[in-house]
Amino acid sequence: MVKVVRRHVCYFDEPGKQNTELVTELVIEAVSQRLEAGANKNIVVASTSSETAAKFARTLKAKTDLLYVAEAPYRQEIIAMPTSKKWWK
């Protein structure tokens, strides 16, 4: 059987937060579709301010085990916050 991979590419005229929000929505939609198709339920999200991770958590919390990694701006170090204890087994 032949496996088909489809990709969606977005190009923006200008950088900015508005692009991040649009791309976040597109990625959440793609991840949601993959989860419904039976893909791995373990998702890792990198988020500088935690806003993207929070959006993923709100949208996909019932469908996945989400691990997000964020930079603490006041400490400049990486922290990890799992949403379930499954990651610690």
C-alpha positions in Angstrom: 0.0 0.0 0.0 1.2 3.5 -0.9 1.4 6.0 2.0 0.5 9.6 1.1 1.8 12.5 3.1 0.1 15.9 2.7 1.7 19.1 3.9 0.3 22.6 4.3 2.7 25.5 3.9 2.0 29.1 5.0 4.0 32.1 4.0 3.5 35.5 5.7 4.4 39.0 4.4 5.4 40.3 7.8 6.5 38.6 11.1 4.3 39.1 14.1 2.1 37.6 16.8 -0.9 37.4 14.5 1.0 34.8 12.4 1.7 32.7 15.5 -1.9 32.7 16.4 -3.0 31.6 12.9 -0.3 28.9 12.7 -1.2 27.7 16.2 -4.8 27.2 15.1 -3.7 25.3 12.0 -1.4 23.1 13.9 -4.0 22.3 16.6 -6.4 21.3 13.8 -3.8 19.1 12.2 -2.9 17.4 15.5 -6.5 16.9 16.3 -7.1 15.2 12.9 -4.0 12.9 13.5 -5.3 12.0 17.0 -8.7 11.1 15.5 -6.9 8.9 13.0 -5.2 7.0 15.8 -1.9 8.7 16.0 0.3 8.6 19.1 -1.5 10.5 22.0 1.8 11.9 23.5 2.2 15.5 22.3 5.1 17.8 23.1 4.6 21.6 22.7 7.4 24.2 23.0 6.2 27.6 24.0 8.3 30.6 25.0 5.5 32.4 26.9 3.2 29.4 27.6 0.4 31.0 25.7 0.6 28.4 22.8 0.9 25.5 25.3 -2.2 26.8 27.1 -4.2 27.0 23.9 -3.1 23.4 23.0 -4.1 22.2 26.6 -7.5 23.9 26.4 -8.3 22.5 23.0 -6.8 19.0 23.1 -7.0 18.1 26.9 -9.5 15.3 26.4 -7.7 13.8 23.4 -4.1 13.7 24.4 -1.4 13.5 27.0 0.3 16.9 26.6 3.8 17.8 27.7 4.8 21.4 27.3 8.2 23.0 27.7 8.4 26.7 28.3 11.1 29.3 29.2 10.6 31.1 32.4 11.3 34.7 31.3 12.4 35.8 34.8 14.7 32.9 35.3 15.9 32.2 31.7 15.8 28.5 32.2 13.7 25.7 30.8 10.9 24.2 32.7 8.6 21.3 31.9 5.0 20.9 33.1 3.3 17.6 32.2 -0.5 17.5 32.2 -0.7 13.9 33.4 1.4 11.7 35.6 1.9 9.2 32.8 5.1 11.0 31.7 6.7 10.2 35.1 6.4 6.4 34.9 
